[in-house]
Amino acid sequence: MNHIPFPSRRAGIATLIVLATAALVQAQVAGQYAAPILRVSPYARQVAMGEAFTALANDLSVMRYNVGGLGSLSNKSLSLHFHQWIDDTYQGAFEGALPTRYGTFGLSFGYFNEGDIIALGDDFSPLVGDFSSSDLMLSLGYGNYVYLLNHRLSFGAALKGIRQDLISSAGTALGVDVGALYWLENFSVGATLQNFTVKKLQLTGGGSASLLPETIRAGVATHVPIGLGATGRRMQWSVGLDASKFLDQDDKDIRLQAGTEFFLSEVFAVRGGYKFHNLDDNSRWGAGFGLVIPMSWFGGSNTHFDYAYSPLEAFDSQAHRFSLSFNFGTAEPQGFLVDRGEIDRELAEARRARQEAEEARLAAKEAEERVRDLEALLAERLRKADSLAQLTEGRITVEQKGRDVLMTLRINFDFDKSDIRSDMYPTMYKADEILKLYPESVVWIAGHTDSIGTDEYNIKLGDRRMNSVMKFLVNQGNSPSQFYNPVSYGEWKPLNDNSTEQNRFLNRRVEFLIYTIDHQPELPEASKIEQVHVLGDTVNVVYNGRVPGYTTDLLTDPTRLLIRFAKLYIADPLTVEVNRGSVQRARLGYHPEDASTWIVLDMTEAVVPEMITIGKMLKIVTTKFTSSAGRGGGR
């Protein structure tokens, strides 16, 4: 303190005492660390949760709490933070994240204005003049991820520069953060080293250089699913617990924080947190809430507004923090899912305000813009899906199929097994990422095999493998209801002949037909009969898809009607006693020699019952008849 431009050395020391008392009350190890901006947080969501965020680092605050979470950010993001702390001190921050194919890059800029300072002279009387202190921080980070034991491990590092202006003195410092975050099914664990000093902060005017507050933090968190919201988005309850310690050998204290976040709906969350360590922390607890505001018109952003309250008991006051963040490319296209009643109300108002001809012109223009926006949205999703597929070495392919998207998944199974092999998990995770690009879409799934083995064996094997794939994807958070009418076709729908191993590999696949936003799925063609039952005068045959085409032959001696389906399977021969109208019984069986299933009706007279197809059901009406046998089929 030899060169601080004040009347005396004692005046400078007195000034610093006032500053430390008024603005750095949270610094438990007073005088040892530089940069108060690193000790007071402007982040509303995290402060409301007691700052227990090391293992919950899933937003842009990773640049402060655990830079290891930067590798998990998959969408472009921006955030703004502000709070007024004690009297005229205030703090703010601006951050951004940019995911690329090479990893995610992050930037954070923060400022801390510590307000006006009263400088004291030798006699402790106030000096004339305006004195202030402030901090600035700029941090640049990089993150990426790998798979470890079939789960994602993200990691990151950041370099930060600090500038501190203290009355008429100034100094700069450099520090480094490193961190990692490991995501399990409903659990995560994180650790980080923060503010490791590369260059100490040395104020102009002399005095000793100061370290940054070097800290090691570790945390665990659990994420409990609590259901799906109205639009199918997952909601969850998160709980985090952190422990932190300064690297300074003289500070033996371990600080504990706990926090929780509970989503009451898709758009509203409540939060609370507490700091358990018995230190002079000015804000021991916090509480707050968060709002999620879909803004599909603003870069497809889910915009988060967060608020936090924390008491400043030593000052008989409180702090209010506000955060606003934009997560681009995550919002559902609300403009395409407008309630019909809302459209009717808007049209009614337009009819009152404009002439009929002008209404029609504006409506046509609006519809054209919506179609154009929808096409742009779907094209962007397809581009992202194709980029993910290209990372799987040909095991996933994605192509446009009319208005929809066909994703083909090819993974290896052990012989006669349906369990997904661990070396196929990275491919399955990519399939999951692609499906999550279409959260509101219905997905039809079909299983296929090569020609090795019998038809009936391959139908069953395709079923088991297809169910394993669906179970894996459901465990990743996809809704079971998203999968529409799964069908296994075994070897009956090959892409190529089965003469080579490469062709057989291409034929062994699971196909996903992703129906786009406003496109209703069609019932797929059936591959097997699932059940038969008699209801009144009707024999109902239920299939696993749309009733396929069939032929009928009326035979005599004895009298019977043969209904033959090509490429259709039934697991076991079945005889159903009917005794209604002219039908005595129905006999069903599979014929492997030509891969067909026969329904044989034993008749009391040579007539053909009326047969009606409705969706997945063939209804044989035993008391109504047609003129003759021949060809038939389902619609």
N, C-alpha and C positions, 0 to 999 in steps of 0.2 A: 504493500500500500504506500510506497514511497513517493509516487508521482501522481496521485489523484489530485486533480485541480480544485482543492478546497482550502480554506484558510489554514488548516492545520491537519496533521496526521490524526489527531483525536477526533476532528470533525468528520473525516472520512470513515473512521471506525464507528462513530455514533450513527452515521447514516446507514451503514451496513447492518447495524443491530436493529434499526427500525425496519429496514427491508426484510430481514430474516424473520422478524416477529410478525409483520403484517401480511407478507405475501408468501412466505415459505413455511407456514405453520405445519404443513404435512410432511416436511422433511424430518424424519425421525433421527437421522444421523446428521445433525446440523453442522454446516461448515465443511463437510468432507466432499460433497458432490456438487458439480456444476449443472447448469441448465435446468431450472425449475420446470421448463416446458415438458421435460421427460417424466416429471413426477405427478402432474395434474392432467387428467384425461378429459378431452372434450366430447367423448363418444357417448351418446345418450343410451343406446341399447346396452352397451357393456357396463357402464356405471350403474344402470338400473339392476344389473345382475351381479353386483358386487365385484365386477371386473374379473370374475372367474371364467375366463374365456380362452385359456390356452388350448383346451381340447375341443372347443366349440367354434374355432376360427373358420367361419364359413362366409364372411363378408369382407369388405375392404378394410376393416379394422385389423386384419392380419398384419398390416404394416406396423402396427403398434404392439399387438398382443402376442402374435406368433407368426412370423413371416413364413414358417413352414406351410401354413394354410394357403399361401399364394398359388401353389401348384394345383389346388383343387378348384380354383375359380375358372369356370369354363365360359363365362359370358363377359362382354365388355361392361364396365361399371364405372360410375362416377359417384362421389359422395361429398357432402358439405356438412360441417359441424360447427356449432357455436354455443358458448355459454358465458354468462357474466358470473364471475366467481365471488370475490370479496370486494365490496364497495365498487371502486372504479377499475378493478382488474377484470380483464376478459380474455377469452381464448377462442381460437377457431382453427379449422383444418379443412383442407381440400385434398381429395385423393382420386386416383384413377387406376384401373386395371385393364390390360390389353392382352387377351389370350391369343397365341399364335401357334402354328404347328411346331414351333421350337420350344414352347413353354409359355408361361405367363409373366408379363412385365408389369411392375407396379410403380406408382409414384405417389409420394405423400408430401404435402407442404403444410406446415403448421406455424402459427404465431401465438405469442403469449405477451400481452401488454399488462405489465404489473402496476400500472397506474402512476399517479403522481407520488413523489417521495418528498418528505419533509427533511431537509438537511439541517443538522444542528451544529452550532459553533462550539468554541472552547467552553463557553459558559452554558452550553446546552440550550441556547436560545435559537429559534428558527432563523435560517439564513434566507435572504431575499433571492428569489429566482425560481424558475420552473425546472424541476428535476424529475426524471422518469427512468424506468428500466423496462426492457423488453427482450424477448427471445424470438429467434426465427429458426426453423428446422426444415431441411429438404432431404428426403430419403428416396433412394432409387433401389428397387428390388427385383429379383428374378425367382421364379418358382417352377417346379415341374413335378412329375410323379412317376412312380414305377409300381409294379404289382409285386407284393411280398406275401407268400403263402396265400395267394389268390385274393388278397385284399389290397386296396390302394394305400400306398405310402407316399404322401406328398412332402416336399422339402423345399426350402428356400433360403435366401440370404439377401441382405440389404446393406447398403452403405449410406450413412447419414452424415450430413454436415450441420453443425450448430453454430449460430452466431448469437452472442449475448452482449447486449448494450446495457451497461450499468452506470447510470449517471453520465459522466463524461469519459468513461473507459469502455473499451470493447475488446472482444476476443472471439476466436473461433476454435472449434473442436471437431474431430472426426471420430465416428464410432461405427461398429459393425454389429448386425444382428444375424443370427443363424437359427433355424428351427426345423422341426419335423412334426408331422401329424399323421397318425395311422388310423384309418377308418375300418371298423369291423361292422358286423351286421347292424346292431343297435347300440354300438359302443365305440368310443374313440378315445385315444390317448395322445397327448402332445407334450413337447418339451422345447424350450428355447433358451438361448443365451442372448441377452439383450445389452446394448450399449457398451460392448467391449471397446475400450478406449484405444484408438489408433493414434490420436493426437490429443493431448490434454488441452484444456481450456486455460489460456494465459491472457489475463486482462492487460491492456496497455496501462502503463503507470506503475508496473511492478507487482510484487506479491507472488505467492507460490502458485504454481499451476495446479488445476483441479481435475480429478478424474470425473468422467461421466458416471452416473449411477449404475455400475455394472451389476447385472442381476441374472440369476438363473431361475427359471420358472418351469414347473411341470404341472400337468393337469389331466384329469380323467373326466369323461362325460358319458351320459347315457341318453339315448333318443328313443322315447317310447311312442309308437304309433297310436293315435287316438281316433283314427277313422278317416273317411274321405269327405271332403266338402261337397258343395252343391255341384261344382263343375268337375269333380273327380280328382282335385288336387289333394295330396296327402297332407294331413295335419299331424303334429306331434308335440310331445311334452319333452323338453330337454332340461337336464340337470347337470351342472358342472361343479367341479371342486378343484381348486388350484392351491399350490404351495409355492412360495417364492422366498429367495434369500439373496441378500447382497453378497458379493464376493469379498468384500472387506472383512478381514480376519477379526477386526474388533467388534463387528456386529454379528452376534451369535443368534439373533432372533430369526425364526421362521414364521413367515406371514401366511395365514390361511384365508382363502376367500371361497364362498359358495354362492351359487346363483341358480335361478330357474327361469324358464320361459314356457308359457302355456298358451297354445292357440285355442281361443274360444270359438273361432270360425276361421275360414280361409283368409280373412282380411283383418283380423284383430287378435293381438296377443297381449298378455299381461306378463309382467316381469317383477322379480324381486331378488335382492341379494344382501349378503351380510359378510363383514370382515371379522374373523374370530380372533385375530391376534390382539394381544393386550398391549397396544402401543397407542401413542398420542395421535392416532389418525383422526383428522378433523371430521370425516364423514364415514361413520361405521356401517351405515346401511343405505340402501337405495331402493327405489321402486319406480316403475314406469309402465309405459304401454307402447305398442307399435301398430301402425296402420299400413296395410298393403293396398296400393291404389293402382289397378291395372291401367296402363296407358299405351294401348296398342298403336295409337297414332303417333307416339313419341318413341320411335325406334323399337317398338314392341317391348317397352319398359314396364316391369313391375316396380313401381316407385314406392319406397318405404319411408314413412315419416315416423320418427321415434322421439319419445320424450322421456326424460328421467328427472326425478326429484331426489335430492339428497340434502340432509340437514348439515349446517355448519354450526355445530353446537358451541364452539368456542367463541363465535361471533354473534350468537343468538340470531342466526340468519339461515338462509337456505340457498341452494344453487339449483337452477333450472337449466337443463341441457336439451338442445334440439339438434336432431340430425335428419338429413334428407339424402337418400341414396337412390340412384337409378341403375337398375339391372336390365340391360338391353337384351332383347331377344328372348325374354322369358314370359311375357304376358300372353294370355290367350287372346285371339283375335275377336274382341268383344263386338266389333262392328259387324261381324258376320253371323253373330248369334243373337241378334236383337229380338226381343220378345215381340210376338205378332201384335199383341195389343198396343205396344208402344208405336209400332209402325202405323197401325190404324189411327191412333190419336194424332200422329204427325201429319198423316195424309188428310185427316179431317180439318185440321187447322190450315193446311195448305189450300184446301178447297175453298175455305172461307176467305182466304187472302188473295188468291190468284184466280184467274180464269182457267177454264178446263184445258185449253190448249197449252197454256204455259205450264200447268201442272204436269201434263204428260211429257213435255219436253224435259223438264227438270228431273222427273222420275227416271226417264230413260238415261239421262246423263249420269245420275247417281248410280243406277244399276251397272252401267258400263264401268264406272270408276271402281265399284266394289269388285266386279269380276277381275279387273286389272290388278287391284291390290291383292286379291286372293291368289291369282296366278303368280304374282311376285313372291308372296309368302311361301307358297308351295314350292316354287323354284328354289328359294333359299334353303328350305328344309331339305329338298332333294340334294342340293349341293353339299350340305353338311353331312347328310347320310352317306353320300358317295365318298366323301373324304374319309369318313370313319371306316367304310368298307375297304378302301384301298390300303388300310393298315393291317388287314387280316390275311395277306398273302393268298388271296383268291378264295378264302373260305366263306366269305360273305360277298354277294353281288347285289347291287341295287339297280333297278331300272324302272322307267316310267311305263305304266301299263294303262293306256287310256287316261282317265282322270285319276287313277290310283297309282300306288307304288308297290312293286313286287320286290320283296327282299328274300333272297335265297341263302339259306344257311347250310353249310356242309362241314360237319365235324366228324371226327373219327370216334367210333365206339369199339370197345373190346368185343371179340367174337361172341355172339349170342348174348350180349349184354346190352342193357339200356341205360346204365348209369353213365353220366357225363364224366369223361376222364379229366383229371386235374389239368393236364396240359392243354385242354380245350377251353379252360376258364377265360383266358384273355379274349378269345374270339366271342365267347358268350357275353362278356362284359360289353364288347363293342355292339353286339346285337341289342343288348339292353339300352345302350346309349341311343341307338338309332330309333328304337321304339319310343323312347322318351321324347324324341323330337315331335311325335304325333300323339300327345297325351289325350286328346279328345276323340281320336279316331278308333273305329272298330277294326279289328285285325282278324282275318280268317287265316287259319293255320292248317297245313296239310303235310302229312308225312309220306315219304317215298323211300323205297329200297332198290337194290339191284335185283338181278334175276336168280341169284344163288339161293337155293332153298325152294320149298313149295309155295304156291300162291297163298294158302291159308297161313303158313308159318310167317311169311313176309307181311301179311296184313296185321297179324298180332305183334310182330316185332316193330313194325312202323308205328303202331299204336303206343307201345311202351316207350319208344324213343321220343315220340312226339310229346307224350305226357311228361317225360323227364325234362325236356326243353321248356315246356310251359311252367312246370314247378320251379325250375331255376329262375325264370323271368319273374314269376310272382314273388319269389323270395327277394328279388331286387326292388320290389315296391310297385310292380305293375299289377293292376287290378285283374282278378280272374275273369270278371265280366267283360273285359276288353277283348278277350279271345272268343271269336264267334264260330260256333259249330265246327270244331276240329274234326278232320276226317283223315284216316290213314288209307292210302291207296296201294300200299305194298309196292309190287313191281309193275302194276298195270299202267302207269303213266310215265314211261321213261322219256328222258330228253334225248337219249342216244341209244343205239343198239348196245348190247352188253358183251360185245366181242372182245373188248380190251379192258385192262384194269383201269385205265384213265377214264374210259366211258362209264365203267361201273361206279367209279368215284363220283363222277358228275351226276349219276342217277341217284346216289344215296344222299338225300337232302331233306330239309324241312323248309317249306315255303310259307312266307307270310305275305298275304295280300292286304296292304294297309289302305283302307277306304278313307278318302280324304274328307275334309270337314263336313260338307253338306251332301255326301254321297252315301246312300243307303246300301248295305250289303245285299248280295244275292245269295239265295240258298244254294250251296254247292251240291254237285252230283253225289249220290250215295255210293258207298262201297260195300255196305253190309246191312242185313236185316237185324234189328235189335230186339224186337219182341212182336208177338202175335197175341191178340185177345179177341174174344167174342163179346159184343155188346148188342143185345137185342137180336135183330135179324141181320146184323152186320158183322163180318169178319174184318178186323182192323189189323193191317200189317204195317209196322212202324220201322222206318229206315233211319240211318244216321245222316241223311241228307235228302236232297230232292229225289223223288221216285224216278228211277231210270226207265228207259224204254223197255218194252217186253213184247213177246209174241204169245198167242194162245192157240191151242189145238184141242178140239173136242174129239175124244176117243170113245170107242165103244168096246163092249165085251171085255171087261165091265165098263160101264159108262163113267167117264171121268174127264175133267178139264185140266189140261196142262198149261200152266203159265210159266214161261221161261225167261229168265233175266241173264243176259251175258255180263261177265265181269262184275258179279255180285257174290257176296260171301255170307254164309250163315254159320255160326260156330258149331252147332250141334244139330243133328236131325231132330225134327219136332213133329209131333202129331197132335192136332187139336180137334177134339170132338165138337161138332157144330150142331147137327140135327135141327137145322132151321131151313124152312123152305125146301128146295131141292138139293141142299148140300148136307151130306152126312158128316164128313170130316175133312180137315185140311192137313195135308202132309207136306213138310218142307225139308229140303236137303240140298247139300252142296255137291256138285259133280266136278271133281278136280280135272278130269280129262279135257274139259273145254272151259274150265273156270266159270261155270254157270250155276245158278241156283234155280231149282224148280219148286213151284207150288202146285201140288196136285190136289184137286178138289174131287172127292168121291161123290158122284151125283146119283140121284134116284131117277132122273130123266135127262134126256139129251138136250139140255138148254145151257145157254151161257149167261151167268149172272151179270148184272150191271156192275161195272167197276169204275170207281171215281177216285181220282188222285187229288189230294189236298195237302200241299206242302210236303211234309215228310211221311205222309200216310197214304196207303192204298186201301180204300174202303170197298169190300166185296159185299154187295147187297144181295142176300140170298133169296129175297122174295120178288125181285125185279129182274127182267131178262132182256137181253139184246137178241138180235136175229141170228147171228152166227159168230164163230170164232175168227181170229185173224191177228192183226197187229194192233197193239195198243201202246200207250205211253203216257207218262206224266207231263204236266205242263211245267 
